[in-house]
Amino acid sequence: MPNTFTGTATISNQTGITNLIATAYDKYVEFALRSQPMFRQAATKRPADLSNPGSTVRFQKYVDLAAATTALTENVDPDSVALSNTSYVDVTLNEYGNAVIPTAKLQFTSLSDVDPAVANIVAYNLADSLDQIVRDVLRQGSNAIFSTAGAVRTSGNGTTLTSADTFSSAHVRYTVAKLRGNNALPLVNGLYGCYIHPDVSHDLRKESGNAAWRSPHEYSGASDIWNGVLGVYEGAFFIESPRTYVATDGAASAKDHRTIIMGQQALAEAVGYEPQVVIGPVTDKLMRFRPIGWKALIGWARFREEALYRVETGTSI
């Protein structure tokens, strides 16, 4: 008579004690892959001396006098000239926030401690959300250039871009020259800052003869101030990030990447109260609902358009 086995499943010649077999779970739950928020560091213009609290903060700029290039007459008192009115940029403060309410039952029945995870997810949502708001302010500047097979195009829009219209050294040289011509101040150590997507960076760095690229360890300054610095090239330091804006609004739904190159005071920021994580009060009758969220009263606007350029290109990958 053949043996009958006792095992993990009921099959031929085996009886399974399946009620004792259970899936094992790792109690350490990983977070989603995350990119590092970094656009808020671009706001180099902030209020210096506010007159009063308000829902809008007005930043003003003086207008210089026209150059006086005509020689004075020795015995004639020159006429005085009037100063021009100031120009200004308004930054509107808006409230932003998000919240979740974990229940007491979740806390007591979960195989993993969810409270620290909820706090971590809420805190990242704060940084992620505000970073996207800042990025979308920057990417809508009035100065834009485009690519035609790697060459600079200064007219039209991005709707004709294809995968062949890649970012090149010519775009960096052109934009840095325009920024210098606009008297835009570099961000650090004579360098302008460039936010670039990894796919776009790939196209730039694969150029044959591109021998002037320098890694962060070969210079000082920007790597100590700006997060994510990749290297220096053609008068700009590069911050590589997948957070730069890309949309499928090129030709035949091709990707249109927006690379941002900027100097000082391109972006202004005003803060009513700083972004913060908030632990809400437990107010239900049985104390089962435990709110946690974040809030901010803050706003951004482009302050000096002449210090900001957007380069729209396709990408080969």
Secondary structure, DSSP 8 states (H G I E B T S, - for coil): ----EEESS-BTTEEE-GGG------S-----------GGGG--B--SS-SS--SEEEEEE--------S---TT-----------EEEEEE-EEEEEEE--BHHHHHH-SS-HHHHHHHHHHHHHHHHHHHHHHHHHTT-S-EEEEETTEEE-SS-GGG--TTS---HHHHHHHHHHHHHTT---SBTTBEEEEE-HHHHHHHHTSTT----B-GGGS-SHHHHSTTEEEEETTEEEEE-TTS-EES-SGGG--EEEEEEE-TTSEEEEEEEEEEEEE----STTS-B--EEEEEEEEEEES-GGGEEEEEE----
